[in-house]
Amino acid sequence: MNTLLLKHVGALENYGTLKNFTHKCIYKNQTCGDKVTMYLKINNKIIKKISYKTESCLICQASFIIYLNFIKALKGTKIQPFRLK
């Protein structure tokens, strides 16, 4: 397995349910059954805190953590609403 993926799977700093979250997003892959839940605390359109929980394979976990790191880089930045199609 790719060492980059393994490095990300071991990073559990934001794992768990965020207390007092304001937004929650659940994604379930209908093909394989992987499930990811992301919790956000947003105040005045600014991401203050973020956490996640997964019921998934290592590849899905690592992919989500890479995505989470991208979102964490936006902390303090005003965000705009969007919808997945």
C-alpha positions, 0 to 999 in steps of 0.5 A: 500500500502507498506510504502516503495513504498509510501516513494519512490513515494514522492521523487521528487528530480530528477523529470523533464527533465534534461537540456543539457542531453547527453543520453535519454532512454524511456521505455513503458510497452506494457501491461499497458501503463506505460511510463518512460523517463530517462535523463542522462548527461554522460561525459567521460563514467561517469554519471554526472547528472540524471533525469526522467519523468513518466506517470505511476502508483504509483508502477511503479514510486516507482520501477523506483525511487528505480532503479534510486537510484541504478544508482545514486550510480554509479555516478563518476564510469566509465560505460560500454555500454549495450543493453537490449535484 
